[in-house]
Amino acid sequence: MNSSDRPIDTDLLLIGGGHSHLFVLRHLAMNPVPGVRITLVSRDLVTPYSGMLPGYVAGHYRHDEAHIDLLPLARHAGARVIHDEIVGIDADESRVRFASRPPLAYDLASVNIGSRPTWPLGTDDAHQFAVKPVDGFIDAWQRLEQRLGEAGETLRLAIVGGGAGGVELALALDYRARRLGGSRQPLSIAILTDRERLLPGHGRRVGRIFSDILRRRSIEVYYRHRVDKFENGLLRGDFDSPVAADYAIWVTQAAAPEWLRDSGLALDERGFIEVDASLQSRSHDNLFAAGDIASVAEYPRPKSGVFAVRQGLPLARNLRRRLQGRPPRPFRPQRQFLSLISTGERYAVASRGGWSLQGRWCWWLKDRIDRRFVRRFSELPAMSAGNEDESELAPMRCGGCGSKVGSELLTSVLDEVRQRYGIERDPGTDHADDAALLHVPDGVQLVQSIDHFRSFVDDAWLFGRIAANHALGDLYAMGLDAHSALVIANVVFASEDKQREDLYQLLCGVAETLRGDGVLLAGGHSGEAAQMSCGLSVNGFARPGEALLKSGMRPGEVLILTKGLGSGVIFAAEMRARARAAWVDAALREMLQSSREAARCLRRFAASACTDVTGFGLAGHLHEMARASRCAVELRLERLPLYAGAAELAASGIHSSLQPQNIRIRHAIDDPQKLSAHAAYPLLFDPQTAGGLLASVAAGQADDCVQALRELGYVDACAIGRVIEPGDTRVPIRLVTA
């Protein structure tokens, strides 16, 4: 992702997709720093804008209007994205830890992960949930909303917390429930606060305004009620009589994640990261923090999204200054700020210091400000060319064997990978010779295949997993298990420590997939290149006549596809910042799914022929099977499983660079123009990475086979057509829609 010719020498890690980091990504997109690789680690690829959450809950905004897609923004900034959640920071070692993938090193890091409400630890109850993380809250509220539509009774909901967030949420939920209930009110809401008044961070007049609004809306408020727990339908705490409720939502004081305590970072008394006025850590000068997770000692402020927004641009500028070797500049936040607090309907109260105003015009102003904020990070301007000093470019890189990764570096990485994944050396591979010696059992055939391609995702670990899965698909398509693999891995031009980190991440991803499928990593080759790439040569064994071939289809059989189509067009769009994060994420989940169990299932149902759908697209691979089997096929377009967003992107004219070559196979389709306007038609030629298996099964077995595949987790598995007699025509593929 480094746009210049200068090798990567610095890793900037953005931890979290909070509001401040939106500014950082946009700023660095417009002002790139040569030699710097930006990595965004986020548990969510679509981040909600906190200012629009009440309006979204009330039903005033659609999901896309109130959320910002991080993937196009990151692509615009030239940043790679790791869709995961960190579980720890080792600040002394400059590494972050994950639950299920190898640690990741950084040179400079920024933390903007927000906070979560304080609520009982270990709480696992479907009847209570916190307002953050927002995606979890939205899922929980949607389940509750469904029950509101079904229940004839009035459900009791308690909001724990009487700040602006709790009051605004209560009014939004009340408004939404009234619209759902029609003539009846399906939800009774109460607010419990440990304070003597509502909205303690605002003037008393604002508190009185909202007390009056809540009273008119029949929302009861319990003052001086500090809640400790909610169980068996009762809220209990430092008050005499428990409060009954069917559900409870916690909108209480912000809390920092527990894992920060072991980070080595300087923390304040509440566990938040201590930073100075420049947002730089007080204990580690290569880490910055902003938003709720940060505690600015010089300028203490309440935990509010408005400060994360205000800190965004100063944080971006200071990170860039630090990357350029210049000292960061202090930032002094405003003491007072304008708050626009909605009341559920299109009405709001404006508050600043001691004064306040209210009316529908306040809602109009809030709506305008909020929509402008979202557009700022969704409607992306053209990037500048930058001002790189050509004299700083690194020397020309060598080719041939001079482009290999160093021996000591490679040996060190391989040892770490073997240790992490407990990889045992197979007899014959425990040596330092130039090739692996593998033992082939007597009476079996050696089956080999090879695949190699450039990276289409920026996450080296994820790419390694997909590359290995893709290569193994060739053996699974023959109904065989894989025994061993050789890997060839190219990492980008970078300093030695960066190449080591990239190679480690890549090989860990490969090893993760191989270990999951019980495949031996026997060795391989590594090198450096302008773009990361990875390939594997995979080996398996088969007894004579055991392997499934493409040539076994028979008329009357049903064609079964185990995965969806559209990965080519989705990642072509992602490169252009045109793909939604949800589309990319869904495609990646299927690409990471091994076809091993699908192959075993197809063998169990006596499949007669099989192949995997990869680079030539469905039409190309189907043509190979039909030609080899001397049959024809009838393909039902409306039954093709398509990845979310694929048809929409194809209709907009986006396609993979291999599509023009693949589409030449339309000569094998009977009357190709007849259904060329069908939404699924372009995806017949879309190249797939780690695609599904395509097999023919006896008609009487097909339904049970599809059901078994779905139970194994291949949710898109379906029957897509049938094998027919070739007839007089030489065109083997017939398209139908009914």
N, C-alpha and C positions, 0 to 999 in steps of 0.2 A: 504493500500500500504506500510505500515511500515513493512519491512522485518524481523525485529528482534522481540523477545518476549517482548521487553520493550514497555509499553503503550505509546501512543502518548502524548507528553507533549509540543511540539513546532510546530507551523504552519509556514512554509516558503512559501510565496506567490510570484510567478513570474508573473508580470503583463506585458504581451506582449510576442510575439514569435520572437523578434528581434535577430540579429546576436549574440549579447553578451550572451543572454540566451541559445543559442545553446551550448555554452561552459559550462555554468553552469549546464545544464542537463547532459551533457556527463561527466563532472568532478564529480558530485555527484553520478552518476551511478557507477563510478569506486571507489569512496571514500564515501560511505554512512555514515550518522551520526545517531546513534541509537536514537529513540524517536522522530525523525523529520519527519513530513509529508510534502511533497512538493506538491504544487498545482500550475499548470500553467493555467492562464486565458488568452485566446487569441481569438480575433475576427476571426482569420484565423487559420485553422488547417494545411494548406499547405502554407509555407512561401516562397516567392520568394527570390532568392539570387540576391541582387542588382547588383553585378558585371556581371551577365549574362543576365540581362534584355534587354540591347540593342541587344545582339546576339539572344535572344528569339524573339524579335520584328522583327528582320531582317530575321528570319526563319532558323538560324543556329542550334538552339536547340529545341528539343521537350519540352513539358511542364514538364515532369518528370525529364528531365536533368537539368532544371534551377530552380527547386523548391525542398524544403526539407519538407518531411512529418513529422510533429511534433508528431503525435500520437505514432508511434513506438519508437521514441526517448524518449518521456515522459514515455512510458511503460518500456523502458530500464532503466530509472532512478528511477522507482518506484513512479512516480508522477501521481497524478490524474489530469485530464484535464477538465476545464470548458470552453466550446465553447461559448463565449459571449464577449461583449465589455463593459468595465466599463465606467461609466459616471461621476465618481467622486471618490475622496479619502478624507476620514476624517482622517488626519494624527494624530490628537490628540486622537482620539478614536481607532486608528489602525483598520480601516474598509474601505472596498471599496464598492461602490454603483453601481448597475446595473439599467437598465431602467425597466425591467419587472420581476425581481426576487429579493429575499431578500438580504440584505447586507451580506458581508462575512468578518469575522474577521481574523486578522493575528497577529503573534508575530514579524516576520521579513519579510520585503517585498523588492522586487527589481523591478524597473520600466525600461522597455526596449521596448517602444512602438514606437520609431522613431519619425518622424515629418511629417508635410504635407506642401506643398508649400503655401506661402502667396497668396491668391487670394480673389476676392470680396466676402464678407460675404453674405450668403443668395442666392448665385448663384445657380439657378436651370434651366439649359439650356442644352439640349442634344447636342448642338453644341460647348460646351466648357467643358473641364474636366481637372483635375489635374493628374500629373504623380503618385501621391500617394493619397489614398492607391492603391497599385499596382494592386490588383484584379479588382478594379473599373476602373482603366486605361485600363487594358487588355480587359475588357468587352466592354468599349467604343470604343477602337481601332478596335476590331473585328467587331463591327457594322459599323464603318467607312470603314473598309476594304471590307465589303460586298457591301457597296455602290460604292466603287471604281471599283469593278468587274462588277457592273451593269451600272454605269453612262457612257455616251459617252463623257461627258465634263471633263475638268480638274478642280478638286476641289482645292481651295486655303486653305492651312493650315498654321497657325501662331504658332510658338513656342515662348512662352513668357519666356525669361530667356536665358542668354548667357554664363552660366557656363559650366563646363564639362558635366553635366547631360543633359542640353538643346542641346548642340552641338552634343553629342553622339546620343541622341534620334533622332534629325533631320536627321542625316546621316543614321541611321538604318531604319527610316520610308521611306526615299527616296529610299534606296536600295530595300526595300520590295515592294514599290509601282512600281518601274521600272520592277521588276520581274512579278508583277501582270499585268502590262499594256502591256507587250510585246513590240510592235513597237511604241506605244504611251506612253506618260508620264501622268498618270491619276492624279498626285498630284503635285502641285506647293507649295513649302515650303519657308517660310520666318522666320527669327529669329529676335526677338526684344529684345534688352538689354538696361538697363539704364546706362551701363558703356561705357567707351570710347574704350574698346577693349574686345575681347572674352577671355574666360577662365582666369579671373583676378587672380585666385588662383595659376596659373602656370606661368612659365617664358614667356617673350615676344616672344621668338623664337617659343614656342609651339603655341601661339596665331597666329603668322604669318603662321605657317604650316597649321593650320585649316582654316584660312581665305582663303588661296590658294585652299585648298581642296573644301571648300564650293563654291568658285567662279567657279571652274571647274564643279561642280555638279549643277550649276545654282540655288543655294540656296542663296537668298538675305538676307543681314544682315542690320538691322536698329540700328545704335548706338545712345546712349543718348536718348532712347525712353523708358521712364518709363510709363508702361501701368497701367491705373487705372480701366478700365472696357472694356468689350466686349459686345456689344449689337447691334442688327439689322445689323449684318454683318460688324461692324466697331470696330476697336480697338482704344480707345481714352486714352489720358493721357496728360503729360506735353510737348506735341509737337504740332505743328500747324496743320498739315494735318493728318486726321485719316487714318489708314491703313485698307484696305478691306480684309476680309477673310471669308471663309465659316465655318471654324472650328478653335478653339484655344485650345492649350494645355499649361497649366501653369507649368513651371519648375523653379519656382522662389525661393527666399530666404525661408529657413525653418521657420515654425511657430509652436508654441506650442498649444495644445488644450486649449480652453477657460476654461474648468472646473478646470484646475490646480489652477486658481486664488482663488478658494474657498477651496482649499485643506488644508490650514494651513501650507504648506511647504514653506521654504525659496526659493524664485525664483529670477532669475536675471532680468535685465531690459526688456528682451524680453519674459519673462514668462516661461523660462525653469528652471528645478529643479537645484538649486545650490548644488553642492557636493564638497567635499574636494578631496585631491589627492588620497585618498583610495576609492573614489566613494561613500562615505557615505554622506547622507544629512547633511547640515550644521545646520538644525533646529531639526531634529528627527533622533536619532542615530539608530533606528530600521528600517530605510529605506535607500536603496541604489538606484542608477540610473546610467545608462550607455547608450552610443549611442547618437543619436541626441537629445533625450529628456533631457540629462544631460548637465550642464554647469560647467566645472571644473575651478574654479576661479584661481587657481595657474598656470594652463596650458591651456589657451584659445586656442582652435583649431577650424577650420572650421567644419561645419556639413557634415561629409563624412562617408560612410560606412566603410572605412578602419579603422577609429578610433573605431567604434563599435566592429569590429573584434579584434583589438589589446587590447581592454578593457575586452574582454570576459574571458580570463583565470585569470587575476588579480581580476576581479569581483567574479568569482567562488571561488577562494581561500579565498578572504576576507569574503564572505558569510559563508563559512565553518568555518573560524576562529571565526566569530561572534557567530555562532551556538555552538561552543565549549567553548565560554566564553573568547576567546582570542581577543586582540585588532587587528583591521585590519592594513594592511601595505600600505603605500603610493605607488602610481604607477606613474611613470613619462613617458608620451608618447613621442615618437620620434618627433622631430621638422620637419624633412623632411621624405617623404615616396615616394616609387615608384608608379607612376600612369601609367596604361596601358589603353589608351583611343582608342576605336575602331572607325573605319571610315565607318561602315556599311557593307562593304565587309570584307573578311578575311584579314584585314590589320589593323595595329594599330600603335599608337605613344606612345613611352615610355617617361615619364617625371619625373625628380627628381631634385628639386632645379632649378638651372639655365641651366642644360643640357637636351638634348632630342635626341632620336633616333627614327627611323621609319622603317617599313617594314613588310613583311609577317611573319618574324620570331618573331616580337613583338606580332602578333596575336597568333602564336603558343604558345608562352610563357604564354600569358594571358589565353588562352584556357586551358592549362595544369594546371595552378594555380587554375582557377575557378572550373574545374572538380574535382581536388583534394579536394578542400574545401567542395563541395557538398558530395563527397564520405565519407568524414570524419564523417558526421552526418547521413549518410544513410546506410553505411555498418558498423554495430555496432559490436564492439568486445565483448567477453564474460565478464560478470561482476565479480569483485573480491568478495570474501566472506566477506571482511571487517575485522575489528579488534575489535569487540565489547568486552567490559569488562564484563564478566558474573556477576561480583559482583554488577554491576549497575542495574541488572534486578529487576523489581518491584515484590512485594510479589504475591503469587498465588491468582488468583481471585476466589471469592466464586461462588457456583452454587445454584440451586434452587431459592427460592425467594431472596436469598442474591445477585443474579445477576441482580436484578431489578435496574433501574435508580432511584435515590433518589426522594422522594415525593415532596420536595420543588422545586427541579430542574424541575421535570415533570410539576408541576402546573404552574410554571413560564413560561415554554415554551408554554404550551397550551394556556395560557392567551395571550401571544404575537401573536400566530398564529391566534387565534380568532379575536384579534384586527386588525391584518394586513388584514385579508380577510373578515372582517365584518360578521363573522359567528354568527348567532343568535342561542340561545339555544332553542331546540324544547321542548314544554311542556312535562315534564316527564324526561328530561335529566338535568334539572337545579337543581341538588342535588349532594351530595357527597357520595351517596351510591355506591355499588360495581358493579352495572349493569345499563344499560340504560333502561328506561321504554318508549316504543314506542306505539303509538295508532294505532291499526289496524282497518281500516274502515270496516263496516258491509258488509257482502256479498262478500268478496274478500279472496283470498288465499295469504298467506305469502310465498314468494319465496326467498330462501337464497342460497348463494354460498360463498366459501372461497378459497383464493389463498395465497400462501406465498412462497418466494424464496430468495436466497442470491443475493447480489448485483453483477451485471456484468458490471456496470459502476462506476467510482470513484466519480462522481458528485452526492452528496446526494440529492440535490434538483431535479435533472433530474431523478434519480432513483425513488424518491417518486412519481413523475408524471407518470412514466411508470408503476410502481407497481399498482397504483390506476387504471390506464387505463386498465391494464391487468385483474384485478379482476372484473371491471365493464363489461368486455366483455362477461362474462357468462350470465348476465341478458340480455344484448343486443342481444345475440344469441337466446334468447327466445322471442325476439320482445318486451321486456318490458323495461320500464324506471326504474332506481334505485331510491329508496327513501332515504336510509341511509346506513352508513357504520361504522364498527369498525375497527380500525387499530392496528396491532401489529408491533412494530418497535424495532429492535435491532441495537445498535450502538457499535462501536469497543471499546476495552479496551483503555481508555485514562484518562487524568486528568479530573476533573469535568467540568472545563470551556470548554474543547474540546468536551466532550460528550454533553454538553448543545448546543454548536454551531452545532454539527452534527445533533442532534435531531431536532433542530429548522429548519435547512435546509431541512431535510427529511420530516418533517411534513408540512412545507410550500409547498413542492412539491406535497404531497398528497392533501392538501387543495386546491391547485391551480386547479388540475384536478377535484376534487369533486365539487368545486364551479362552474367551467365551465359547468358541466353537471347537476347542480342543485341538488346535493346530499348532505344530511346532514351528517356531521362528528359527530357521536354520542358518541364517546369515544374510548377506546382501552387499550393497554398494551404496556409497553416499557421495554427493558432489555439491557444488554450488552453481547457481544459475540466476538469471534475472527474475525468475518467478519460481515459487515453490512448486514442486511436483512430486509425485509418489506413484510407484507401481509395484506389483508383486508377481512373481512367478510361483504358482501354486501347484502342488503335487498331490496326487491321490492314487489309490489302487483299485483295480476292478478285476473281477474274474471274467473270463471270456463270456460275452453275451449278456453281462450284467448291466452295462451302461445304457441309459436311455438316450436315444438318438433323435435327431430331427425327422428322420425318415419313416417313423412308425405310425403316422396318422392313418386312420381308416374311415371311410364314409360312414356317417351315422353317429360318429362320436361328437362330443360337446367340447368346445374350446373354453378353457378356464384360465383366467389371469389373476395372479395373487396380489398385485399391488396396483396403485393408480398410475396415471400418465400425466406428464406435464412438467417434470423437473427441469428439462432443458429450457423451456420458455420462462419459467419462474426465475431461474438464476441468470438468464439473459436480461430479464427485467431488473433483477437485483443489482446487476452491474451498472445499470443506468439509473439507479435510485428510483425505480418505478414499481417495485414489488412491496407489498405490505409485509410487515414483520410476521403477522399471523400466517400468511401464505408460505413464507420461507420456512417458518418454524414447523408447520405441518408437514411440508415436503421432507425436511431433514429428519423428522421422526420416522417416516417410512423408509428413507434411505439408510438409516441406521439399523433397521430391522433385518436380521440375518434371514436368509432363505433356507437355512438348513432344515428347520422343522417343516417348512412348506414342501421341500423335496421329499422328506420322509413320508409326509401325508400323501403326496401324489403317488409315491410308490405303493403305499398301503391300499390305495384305490385303483391300482393297476393301470396307471397312466401308460399310454402306448408310445408317446413322443413328448419331448420337452425341449425348451430352450429358455434363455433368459433375455428379457427385453432390455437392450442397452443402446449402443450408439446408432444403430440403423433404424431405430424407432419401431413401433409395433408393425407397421406395414412392411418394412424391410425384413424383419425376422419372421413374420407370418409368410411372406413370399418364399423365404428359404425353406420353411417347413413344408409348404404346399408343393413346391417344386421337387424337394427330396422325396416326398411321399407319393408324388404323382397323383395328387388329389386337388380339389379346389376347396375354398372355404367361403362361408357366408357369415359376414360380420355385422352385428347389430350396433349401430352407432350410439343409439340411446342408452345402451347398457354399458358403455365404456366408463370405467371409474376414472374420474379426472380429479387432480389435485385442486383444492380451492384456489380460485384466481386464475387458473391456467387458461380456461376458455376466454375469460375477459381480456387477459393480456394478449392472447393470440389474435383475438378480434381487433385489438388496437394496433396490430401490425408488428408486434414484438415476436421475434423467434430466435432460436439458437443459430449460431454461425454455421452449423452443420446441416440445418434444415434445407437450404437450397440443393445440397447434394442428395439428401434423403428423399426429397420430393420427386426426384427423377423416377422413383419406383412406381409412380402413378400409372405407368404404362401397364403394370400388372393388375390394375383395378378395372373392372368392367364398368364402362361409362363413368369415368372419374368426375366429370362435370355435373353429373346428375345430383349429387348430394354435397357438392363442394361448399355450399353455403351453410351446411350444418356446423354448429358450434364445435363439435368434436373432430371434424374433418382435418383441420391443420395439425391436430395432435396425433394423428396417425403417423406423422413423419418426425415427431419430436424426439430427439435423442434422449435416452434415459441414463442416469447414473445410479448404480445399485438398484436397478429396476426389478420388477417382479418376474416370476416364472410364468411361462406360457405353455400350457400342456393340453393334450387331448385325452379325454376320459370317456369311457362307455356311457351312453346316455342314461342307463339305469343307475349309474353310480354318481352322476354329476351333482345332483342336489345334495346328497350326503357328503360328498367331497367338499363342496363349497361351505357347507355348514361346519364341517370339521376344521377347515382352514380359518374360518372366522373365530371359532372357539380357541384356536391357537394364537389369535391376536392379529391375523391378517384381515383387518376390518374391511378393506376394499375388495377382497376376493369376490369374484363373481363369474358367472358364465356369460361370455361375450359373443358367442356364435356357435356354428357347427361345421363339421367337415362334410363335404358333399362330393358327389361324383364329378370328375373333371369336365364331362360333357364334350361338346365339339370345339368349344372355344379354347384358345391357349391362354386366356386371361384367368388367373387362378383366384382372384379376390373379388367377391361380390358384396357390395354394401347395401344394407337394408335398414329401415327405420322402424319397422313394425313386425 
